[in-house]
Amino acid sequence: MPEDFAVEPGRLYVVATPIGHLGDLSPRASAVLAGVDLICAEDTRTSQRLLAHIGVRVPMRALHDHNEREQAEAIANRIAEGEAVALISDAGTPLVSDPGFRLVRAVRGRGCPVVPIPGPSAVLAALCATGLPTDRFVFEGFLPAKPGPRRQALESLRNERRTMVFFEAPHRIADCVEAMAEQFGDSRPAWLARELTKRFEEFVGDTLGDLVAWPSVHPDAVRGEMVLVVGGCPEADAESVIDVDRLLGLLLDRLPTKQAAGLAAEISGQPRNALYQRALELKRDAAD
């Protein structure tokens, strides 16, 4: 083992693992996984396949959203007592929309080193292959599953100028891209990356309008891990921010809902359908 691959006691190693292609595991990551005393994995069954592939037999412990709070302190104590522990997720870099934050904080709280072992990341893999600006971007993780909170989250991002990266589940992808098109407009640049680094890797898109049509045209392809990369709001649009609720409120006092939404769309440049839905909500709120 090269000297700079050596595992030292009393440390937590945060190890990135493949998001699909097993060949993407780095030699350093393999050496660390073979040399630690314990591996904490989001799903031990999933991770066991990776360890079997590289011939590693090290004790494992499950660390996931439902048990991290209770497990973090005990594992941090073991590290403080001199054990070397690796943290991995099901795929990619730990802590990125995955468990591990509480464990890292508990280990830091005991004054023990946390060593990142960098490697695969679905966020960066998708971002670098879309042709959208990469000098500044924001990772938003998973949007809320329910329509109302999801709409509110997207509304707050309507004037975001940076490229945006999202994770989404296959069974929600159609609703998600439709909601994005309503808030950002059909012409907003966007790409969907699925099954990254795997045999059926695919990039779909160019605009949100393209993505809205894709699930119904290719229903058999709506499966696997999905990453959405959406272009930021054009600078001119972001600078001309309008208080849409106030505008709709004034128009609704004088016009029917449909006409008010249409006129608000012409004034603000925002999607007509989204403004119509917002107008209905404002009328319901006023009636309560």
C-alpha positions as CSV (number, residue, x, y, z in Angstrom):
1,M,0.0,0.0,0.0
2,P,1.4,3.5,-0.9
3,E,2.4,5.4,2.2
4,D,-0.1,8.2,1.4
5,F,-2.9,5.6,1.3
6,A,-2.2,4.5,4.9
7,V,-5.2,4.5,7.3
8,E,-4.5,6.3,10.6
9,P,-6.3,5.5,13.9
10,G,-8.8,7.9,15.5
11,R,-10.1,9.3,12.2
12,L,-13.4,9.3,10.3
13,Y,-12.9,8.8,6.6
14,V,-15.7,10.2,4.4
15,V,-15.4,8.0,1.3
16,A,-17.0,8.7,-2.1
17,T,-18.1,5.5,-3.9
18,P,-19.3,4.9,-7.5
19,I,-22.7,6.2,-8.6
20,G,-22.9,3.4,-11.1
21,H,-19.7,2.2,-12.7
22,L,-17.6,0.3,-10.2
23,G,-14.4,1.3,-12.0
24,D,-14.8,4.8,-10.7
25,L,-13.8,3.8,-7.2
26,S,-10.3,5.3,-6.6
27,P,-7.3,3.2,-5.5
28,R,-7.1,5.4,-2.4
29,A,-10.8,4.8,-1.6
30,S,-10.3,1.0,-1.9
31,A,-7.2,1.1,0.3
32,V,-9.1,3.1,3.0
33,L,-12.1,0.8,3.0
34,A,-9.8,-2.2,3.4
35,G,-7.8,-0.6,6.2
36,V,-10.5,0.8,8.6
37,D,-11.9,-1.0,11.6
38,L,-15.5,-0.2,10.8
39,I,-17.6,0.9,7.7
40,C,-20.8,2.9,8.3
41,A,-23.1,2.5,5.3
42,E,-26.5,3.9,4.5
43,D,-27.6,0.4,3.3
44,T,-25.3,-2.4,4.3
45,R,-26.8,-4.8,1.7
46,T,-26.1,-2.3,-1.2
47,S,-22.6,-1.5,0.0
48,Q,-21.7,-5.2,0.6
49,R,-21.8,-5.7,-3.2
50,L,-19.2,-3.0,-3.6
51,L,-17.0,-4.4,-0.9
52,A,-17.3,-7.9,-2.4
53,H,-16.2,-6.5,-5.7
54,I,-13.0,-5.1,-4.3
55,G,-12.5,-8.1,-1.9
56,V,-12.9,-6.2,1.3
57,R,-14.2,-7.8,4.5
58,V,-14.6,-5.2,7.2
59,P,-17.4,-5.0,9.9
60,M,-20.2,-2.8,8.8
61,R,-22.9,-0.8,10.6
62,A,-26.0,0.8,9.1
63,L,-26.2,4.6,9.4
64,H,-29.2,6.1,7.8
65,D,-31.8,8.9,8.4
66,H,-33.8,6.9,10.9
67,N,-30.9,5.9,13.3
68,E,-28.2,8.5,12.8
69,R,-29.1,10.6,15.7
70,E,-28.7,7.6,18.1
71,Q,-25.8,6.0,16.3
72,A,-23.6,9.1,15.8
73,E,-22.5,9.5,19.4
74,A,-21.5,5.8,19.8
75,I,-19.5,5.7,16.6
76,A,-17.8,9.0,17.5
77,N,-16.8,7.5,20.8
78,R,-15.2,4.6,19.1
79,I,-13.2,7.0,16.9
80,A,-12.2,9.0,19.9
81,E,-10.9,5.8,21.5
82,G,-8.6,5.2,18.5
83,E,-10.6,3.3,15.9
84,A,-10.6,4.3,12.2
85,V,-14.0,4.4,10.7
86,A,-15.2,5.0,7.1
87,L,-18.5,6.5,6.1
88,I,-20.0,5.7,2.8
89,S,-23.5,6.2,1.2
90,D,-25.3,4.0,-1.3
91,A,-23.7,5.9,-4.1
92,G,-21.6,9.0,-4.6
93,T,-20.2,11.4,-2.0
94,P,-21.7,11.0,1.5
95,L,-23.7,13.8,3.1
96,V,-24.9,15.2,-0.3
97,S,-28.7,14.5,0.2
98,D,-27.5,11.6,2.3
99,P,-27.0,10.9,6.0
100,G,-23.7,11.7,7.8
101,F,-24.0,15.3,9.0
102,R,-24.6,14.4,12.6
103,L,-21.7,11.9,12.7
104,V,-19.3,14.3,11.2
105,R,-20.3,17.0,13.7
106,A,-20.0,14.5,16.6
107,V,-16.5,13.5,15.5
108,R,-15.4,17.1,15.1
109,G,-16.9,17.8,18.5
110,R,-14.5,15.3,20.0
111,G,-11.5,16.9,18.3
112,C,-10.9,14.0,16.0
113,P,-9.9,14.5,12.3
114,V,-12.4,14.0,9.5
115,V,-10.6,13.0,6.3
116,P,-12.4,13.4,2.9
117,I,-11.7,10.8,0.3
118,P,-13.1,12.5,-2.8
119,G,-14.5,10.8,-5.8
120,P,-17.8,10.3,-7.7
121,S,-20.6,12.9,-7.4
122,A,-23.9,12.8,-9.3
123,V,-24.2,16.6,-8.9
124,L,-20.9,17.3,-10.6
125,A,-21.2,14.5,-13.2
126,A,-24.6,15.9,-14.4
127,L,-23.5,19.5,-14.2
128,C,-20.4,19.2,-16.3
129,A,-22.0,17.5,-19.2
130,T,-25.0,19.8,-19.9
131,G,-23.4,22.8,-21.4
132,L,-25.0,25.1,-18.8
133,P,-22.9,27.6,-16.9
134,T,-20.8,26.0,-14.2
135,D,-18.9,29.0,-12.8
136,R,-21.7,29.5,-10.3
137,F,-24.3,26.9,-9.4
138,V,-26.6,26.0,-6.5
139,F,-27.6,22.5,-5.4
140,E,-31.2,22.2,-4.2
141,G,-31.4,18.5,-3.5
142,F,-34.9,17.0,-3.5
143,L,-37.9,19.4,-3.9
144,P,-40.8,18.8,-1.5
145,A,-43.0,15.9,-2.7
146,K,-46.4,17.7,-2.1
147,P,-47.5,20.2,-4.8
148,G,-48.1,23.2,-2.5
149,P,-44.7,23.2,-0.8
150,R,-43.0,22.3,-4.1
151,R,-44.6,25.3,-5.8
152,Q,-43.5,27.6,-3.0
153,A,-39.9,26.3,-3.2
154,L,-39.8,26.9,-7.0
155,E,-41.3,30.3,-6.6
156,S,-38.5,31.2,-4.3
157,L,-36.0,30.2,-7.0
158,R,-37.7,31.9,-9.9
159,N,-35.2,34.7,-10.0
160,E,-32.1,32.6,-9.1
161,R,-29.4,33.5,-11.6
162,R,-27.1,30.5,-10.9
163,T,-27.5,27.1,-12.6
164,M,-29.6,24.9,-10.4
165,V,-29.1,21.2,-9.7
166,F,-31.9,19.0,-8.3
167,F,-32.4,15.3,-7.4
168,E,-35.7,13.7,-8.1
169,A,-37.4,10.3,-7.9
170,P,-38.6,8.7,-11.1
171,H,-42.3,8.6,-9.9
172,R,-42.3,12.3,-9.3
173,I,-40.3,13.5,-12.3
174,A,-43.3,14.3,-14.5
175,D,-44.9,16.5,-11.8
176,C,-41.6,18.1,-11.0
177,V,-40.8,19.3,-14.5
178,E,-44.3,20.5,-15.1
179,A,-44.1,22.6,-11.9
180,M,-40.8,23.9,-13.0
181,A,-42.1,24.9,-16.4
182,E,-45.0,26.7,-14.8
183,Q,-42.7,28.7,-12.6
184,F,-39.7,29.2,-14.9
185,G,-41.3,29.0,-18.3
186,D,-41.1,26.3,-21.0
187,S,-38.1,28.0,-22.7
188,R,-35.8,27.8,-19.6
189,P,-32.7,25.7,-20.5
190,A,-32.8,22.3,-18.7
191,W,-31.4,18.8,-18.8
192,L,-32.3,15.6,-17.1
193,A,-29.5,13.2,-16.5
194,R,-30.4,9.6,-15.6
195,E,-28.5,6.4,-14.8
196,L,-25.2,8.4,-14.7
197,T,-22.1,6.2,-15.5
198,K,-24.4,3.1,-16.0
199,R,-25.0,1.2,-19.2
200,F,-28.2,3.2,-20.0
201,E,-26.9,6.6,-19.1
202,E,-28.9,9.3,-20.8
203,F,-29.2,13.1,-21.1
204,V,-32.6,14.4,-22.1
205,G,-33.6,18.0,-22.7
206,D,-32.5,21.4,-23.9
207,T,-35.5,23.2,-22.4
208,L,-38.1,22.5,-19.7
209,G,-40.7,22.3,-22.5
210,D,-38.7,19.3,-23.9
211,L,-38.7,17.7,-20.5
212,V,-42.4,18.1,-19.9
213,A,-43.1,16.0,-23.0
214,W,-40.5,13.3,-22.4
215,P,-42.1,11.1,-19.6
216,S,-45.2,10.5,-21.6
217,V,-43.4,9.9,-24.9
218,H,-40.8,7.5,-23.2
219,P,-42.6,6.0,-20.2
220,D,-40.3,2.9,-20.2
221,A,-37.3,5.2,-19.6
222,V,-38.7,6.9,-16.5
223,R,-36.6,4.8,-14.1
224,G,-33.3,5.0,-12.2
225,E,-31.6,7.8,-10.4
226,M,-32.3,11.3,-11.9
227,V,-30.6,14.6,-11.7
228,L,-32.2,17.8,-13.1
229,V,-29.9,20.7,-14.2
230,V,-31.8,23.9,-14.9
231,G,-30.4,27.2,-16.2
232,G,-30.6,30.3,-14.0
233,C,-32.9,33.2,-14.6
234,P,-31.7,35.5,-17.3
235,E,-30.1,38.6,-15.8
236,A,-32.5,41.0,-17.4
237,D,-35.5,39.1,-16.0
238,A,-34.0,38.8,-12.6
239,E,-33.4,42.6,-12.4
240,S,-37.0,43.4,-13.3
241,V,-38.6,41.7,-10.3
242,I,-42.3,42.5,-9.9
243,D,-44.5,41.9,-6.8
244,V,-46.8,39.5,-8.6
245,D,-49.2,39.1,-5.7
246,R,-49.7,42.8,-5.5
247,L,-50.1,43.1,-9.2
248,L,-52.7,40.2,-9.3
249,G,-54.5,41.7,-6.3
250,L,-55.0,45.0,-8.1
251,L,-56.1,43.3,-11.4
252,L,-58.5,40.9,-9.6
253,D,-60.3,43.9,-8.2
254,R,-61.2,45.0,-11.7
255,L,-61.0,42.0,-14.0
256,P,-62.2,38.3,-14.1
257,T,-59.5,35.8,-13.0
258,K,-58.5,34.6,-16.4
259,Q,-58.1,38.1,-17.8
260,A,-56.2,39.3,-14.7
261,A,-53.8,36.4,-15.0
262,G,-53.3,37.0,-18.7
263,L,-52.6,40.7,-18.2
264,A,-50.2,40.0,-15.3
265,A,-48.3,37.5,-17.5
266,E,-47.9,40.2,-20.2
267,I,-46.7,42.8,-17.6
268,S,-44.4,40.5,-15.6
269,G,-43.2,38.0,-18.3
270,Q,-44.0,35.1,-16.0
271,P,-45.9,32.0,-17.2
272,R,-49.6,32.5,-17.6
273,N,-50.6,29.2,-16.2
274,A,-48.7,29.7,-13.0
275,L,-50.2,33.2,-12.6
276,Y,-53.7,31.8,-13.1
277,Q,-53.2,29.2,-10.4
278,R,-51.8,31.9,-8.1
279,A,-54.8,34.2,-8.8
280,L,-57.2,31.4,-7.8
281,E,-55.2,30.9,-4.5
282,L,-55.4,34.6,-3.8
283,K,-59.2,34.6,-4.4
284,R,-59.6,31.6,-2.1
285,D,-57.5,33.3,0.6
286,A,-59.5,36.5,0.3
287,A,-62.8,34.5,0.7
288,D,-61.7,32.8,3.9
